[in-house]
Amino acid sequence: MVLEATMIIVDNSESSRNGDYPPSRFDAQSDAVSLIFSAKTQSNPESSVGLMTMGGKEPEVLVTLSTDFGKILEGLHRTKIKGSTHFATGIQIAGLALKHRQNKSQRQRIIVFCCSPISEDEKSLVKLAKKMKKNNISIDLVAFGELDGENSKKLEAFNENVKGGEGSHLAIVPPGLHLLSEALMSTPILSGDTGSGGAGAGGAGGDGGDGGANNFEFGVDPSMEPELALALRMSFEEEKARLEKEKQEREEREGKTNLEGIPEEGENKQESAEEKKDGEGQAEGSGSKKDDGNDGDKMDTT
């Protein structure tokens, strides 16, 4: 389980209003963000996720690195669609946010959603990619919406130059009836965290969905049903804790019973002294009776 700090950049430019990805490009991103958060935190509970936008007048950090899903939802809720996208500036700001993470042992990753034309030229993007690679920051790109030749060429060039040992991926999702979050499940961006790359692809195609469920803990895919998976895990942990508590109480009772059968050292001495005293008392009583008998014989003789 990889310990990561992940900054997610959503595209809230005017292009995200389009409805070619149901229900809309921005809402499709929101669903995908929820899926990514669940995958990252379930892979490692100490992993943290942040959120920012790159549309409007300038990029904005909505949520700093956190493990609180409520903050992510709040950030998405107050995001407004406006302006054009700032691809390069958004990545640079996300890199600064990762630099100031509290846990320095976390690996750095940025996930960028892009559904609008990129204004920066290819040369500047390649330069930025090399800089991010030098800083050990992995960057995953999710391209959808604007998939013309120029945009795709820029993203492919960026991806080729940012690839490092930790892995940086480019996922191009064409429009269709499927959800953006479902398409991401079969990509390396999520398959490495959920371990469900093959199962997700099979479920989307309609084959092997039931067989793939056996690969998940409790038979539930956490990326598809995070609430059910969390409830099952909590129930399992509670039952495990209850059984351990009963076992401990039983061992304590058995140990206490065994100790009650063993007399203490002081009690042994006291019992011995009492037995000795009782023995002496019985001996004295026998002697007294014997003396009394002798006295009676003498009186009869007399």
C-alpha positions in Angstrom: 0.0 0.0 0.0 1.6 3.2 -1.2 1.7 6.2 1.1 0.9 9.2 -1.1 -0.1 12.9 -0.9 -2.3 13.6 -4.0 -3.4 16.9 -5.3 -6.4 16.7 -7.7 -6.9 19.5 -10.2 -10.3 19.8 -11.7 -11.1 21.8 -14.9 -13.9 24.3 -14.0 -13.5 26.4 -17.2 -16.5 27.2 -19.4 -15.8 24.0 -21.4 -16.8 21.9 -18.4 -20.5 22.9 -18.9 -20.7 20.6 -21.9 -23.0 17.6 -21.5 -21.2 15.1 -23.8 -20.1 13.3 -20.6 -23.1 12.5 -18.5 -24.5 14.3 -16.6 -22.0 17.1 -17.5 -18.2 17.4 -17.8 -17.9 19.0 -14.4 -20.3 16.7 -12.6 -18.4 13.7 -14.2 -15.2 15.1 -12.7 -16.9 15.4 -9.3 -17.8 11.7 -9.4 -14.3 10.8 -10.4 -12.8 12.9 -7.6 -14.9 10.9 -5.1 -13.7 7.6 -6.6 -10.1 8.7 -6.5 -10.3 9.9 -2.9 -11.8 6.5 -1.8 -9.2 4.6 -3.7 -6.3 6.5 -2.2 -7.5 6.5 1.4 -8.5 2.9 1.3 -5.2 1.9 -0.1 -3.5 3.5 2.8 -5.4 5.3 5.6 -2.5 7.7 6.1 -2.6 9.0 2.5 -4.0 12.5 2.1 -5.8 14.2 -0.8 -6.1 17.8 -1.7 -8.3 19.6 -4.3 -7.9 22.7 -6.5 -9.3 24.2 -9.7 -7.4 25.6 -12.7 -10.3 27.6 -14.3 -11.4 31.2 -13.9 -9.1 34.1 -13.5 -6.4 32.0 -11.8 -6.0 28.5 -10.2 -7.4 28.2 -6.6 -6.6 25.7 -3.9 -10.0 24.6 -2.5 -8.8 22.0 0.0 -5.3 21.4 1.3 -4.0 17.9 1.9 -6.6 16.1 4.1 -8.1 12.8 4.9 -11.6 14.3 5.5 -13.9 13.5 2.6 -16.4 16.1 3.8 -13.9 18.9 3.0 -13.5 17.5 -0.6 -17.3 17.5 -1.1 -17.6 21.0 0.3 -14.8 22.2 -2.1 -16.6 20.7 -5.1 -19.9 22.2 -4.0 -18.6 25.8 -3.9 -16.7 25.5 -7.2 -18.1 27.8 -9.9 -17.7 27.3 -13.6 -16.0 30.2 -15.2 -13.2 31.5 -17.5 -10.5 29.5 -19.2 -8.1 26.9 -18.0 -4.5 27.6 -16.7 -2.9 24.2 -17.1 0.8 25.0 -16.3 0.0 27.4 -13.5 -2.3 24.9 -11.9 0.3 22.2 -11.9 3.0 24.6 -10.4 0.6 25.6 -7.5 -0.2 21.9 -6.9 3.5 21.2 -6.7 3.9 23.9 -4.0 1.0 22.5 -2.0 2.7 19.0 -2.1 6.0 20.5 -1.1 4.4 21.8 2.2 2.9 18.4 3.1 3.2 17.5 6.8 4.3 13.9 6.3 7.5 14.1 4.2 7.5 10.3 3.7 4.4 10.6 1.5 5.1 10.2 -2.2 3.9 13.2 -4.3 1.3 12.9 -7.0 -0.9 15.2 -9.0 -4.0 14.1 -11.0 -5.1 16.6 -13.6 -8.5 16.6 -15.3 -8.4 18.5 -18.6 -11.5 19.0 -20.8 -10.6 22.3 -22.5 -8.0 23.6 -24.9 -4.5 24.1 -23.5 -3.2 27.6 -24.2 0.5 26.9 -23.3 2.8 25.8 -26.1 4.4 22.3 -26.2 7.9 23.6 -25.4 6.9 25.3 -22.1 5.0 22.2 -21.2 8.0 19.9 -21.8 10.1 22.2 -19.6 7.5 22.1 -16.8 7.3 18.3 -17.1 11.1 17.9 -16.6 10.9 20.2 -13.6 8.2 18.1 -12.0 10.1 14.9 -12.7 13.2 16.5 -11.1 11.2 17.2 -7.9 10.0 13.5 -7.8 6.4 14.5 -8.5 4.3 12.0 -10.5 1.5 13.5 -12.6 -1.5 11.6 -14.0 -3.4 13.2 -16.8 -7.1 12.6 -17.6 -7.9 14.0 -21.0 -11.6 14.1 -22.0 -13.8 16.5 -23.9 -11.4 18.4 -26.1 -9.5 15.6 -27.8 -8.4 17.3 -30.9 -4.9 16.6 -32.4 -3.2 19.6 -30.9 -4.4 19.1 -27.3 -3.6 15.4 -27.4 -0.1 16.0 -28.8 0.7 18.5 -26.0 -0.5 16.1 -23.3 1.4 13.2 -24.8 4.6 15.3 -24.9 4.1 16.3 -21.3 3.5 12.7 -20.2 6.6 11.4 -22.0 8.8 13.9 -20.2 7.3 13.6 -16.7 7.4 9.8 -16.5 9.6 8.6 -13.6 10.1 5.7 -11.4 6.9 6.2 -9.5 4.8 6.2 -12.7 2.9 8.9 -14.5 0.0 8.0 -16.7 -2.1 9.5 -19.4 -5.7 8.4 -19.7 -7.7 9.6 -22.8 -11.4 9.0 -22.3 -13.6 9.5 -25.4 -17.2 10.6 -25.0 -19.9 8.0 -24.7 -22.7 6.6 -22.5 -20.3 5.4 -19.9 -19.4 7.5 -16.8 -16.0 9.1 -16.6 -15.4 7.4 -13.2 -16.2 4.0 -14.7 -13.7 4.6 -17.5 -11.0 5.5 -14.9 -11.4 2.2 -13.1 -9.7 0.3 -16.0 -6.8 2.7 -16.2 -3.4 2.5 -14.4 -4.4 5.7 -12.5 -6.8 3.7 -10.3 -5.9 0.1 -11.0 -2.7 0.4 -9.0 -4.6 1.6 -5.9 -7.7 -0.6 -6.0 -6.1 -3.7 -7.5 -9.2 -3.9 -9.7 -7.9 -3.0 -13.1 -8.9 -6.3 -14.8 -12.1 -6.6 -12.8 -13.1 -3.0 -13.6 -12.6 -3.6 -17.3 -14.5 -6.8 -17.2 -17.4 -5.2 -15.4 -17.6 -2.4 -17.9 -17.6 -4.9 -20.8 -20.2 -7.1 -19.1 -18.0 -10.2 -18.8 -16.4 -11.6 -15.7 -18.0 -9.1 -13.4 -19.1 -11.7 -10.9 -15.8 -13.6 -10.9 -13.9 -10.4 -10.4 -15.8 -9.6 -7.2 -14.0 -12.5 -5.5 -10.7 -10.5 -5.7 -12.0 -7.9 -3.3 -12.1 -8.0 0.5 -15.6 -9.1 1.7 -16.5 -9.6 -2.0 -17.3 -5.9 -2.5 -15.5 -3.5 -4.8 -14.7 -0.5 -2.6 -14.4 1.8 -5.7 -18.0 0.9 -6.7 -19.6 0.7 -3.3 -17.4 2.5 -0.8 -20.1 2.9 1.8 -20.9 -0.8 1.9 -17.3 -1.8 1.9 -16.6 0.6 4.8 -19.6 -0.7 6.7 -18.5 -4.3 6.2 -14.9 -3.5 7.3 -16.2 -1.7 10.5 -18.5 -4.6 11.3 -15.6 -7.0 10.9 -13.3 -4.9 13.1 -16.0 -4.6 15.8 -16.6 -8.3 15.8 -12.9 -9.0 16.0 -12.5 -6.6 19.0 -15.5 -8.2 20.7 -14.0 -11.7 20.3 -10.7 -10.6 21.6 -12.3 -8.9 24.6 -14.3 -12.1 25.5 -11.1 -14.2 25.2 -9.2 -11.9 27.5 -12.1 -11.9 30.1 -12.3 -15.7 29.9 -8.5 -16.0 30.5 -8.7 -13.6 33.4 -11.5 -15.6 35.0 -9.6 -18.9 34.6 -6.5 -17.4 36.1 -8.4 -16.0 39.0 -10.0 -19.4 39.7 -6.7 -21.1 39.7 -5.2 -18.6 42.1 -8.1 -19.0 44.6 -7.2 -22.7 44.9 -3.6 -21.9 46.0 -3.3 -20.8 49.7 -1.2 -17.9 50.5 2.0 -18.2 52.5 0.6 -16.3 55.5 -2.6 -18.5 55.6 -0.4 -21.6 55.7 1.5 -20.4 58.7 -1.7 -19.3 60.5 -3.4 -22.6 59.9 -0.3 -24.5 61.1 -0.2 -22.4 64.3 -3.9 -23.0 64.9 -3.5 -26.8 64.4 -0.6 -26.9 66.7 -2.5 -24.9 69.4 -5.5 -27.2 69.0 -3.2 -30.2 69.4 -1.7 -28.8 72.6 -5.2 -28.0 73.9 -6.3 -31.6 73.3 -3.2 -33.0 75.0 -3.7 -30.8 78.1 -7.4 -31.9 78.2 -6.4 -35.6 78.1 -3.9 -35.0 80.9 -6.4 -33.3 83.1 -8.9 -36.1 82.6 -6.2 -38.6 83.6 -5.3 -36.7 86.7 -9.0 -36.5 87.7 -9.3 -40.2 87.3 -6.3 -40.9 89.6 -7.7 -38.5 92.2 -11.0 -40.4 92.2 -9.3 -43.7 92.6 -7.4 -42.4 95.6 -10.5 -41.1 97.2 -12.3 -44.5 96.8 -9.3 -46.2 98.3 -9.3 -43.9 101.2 
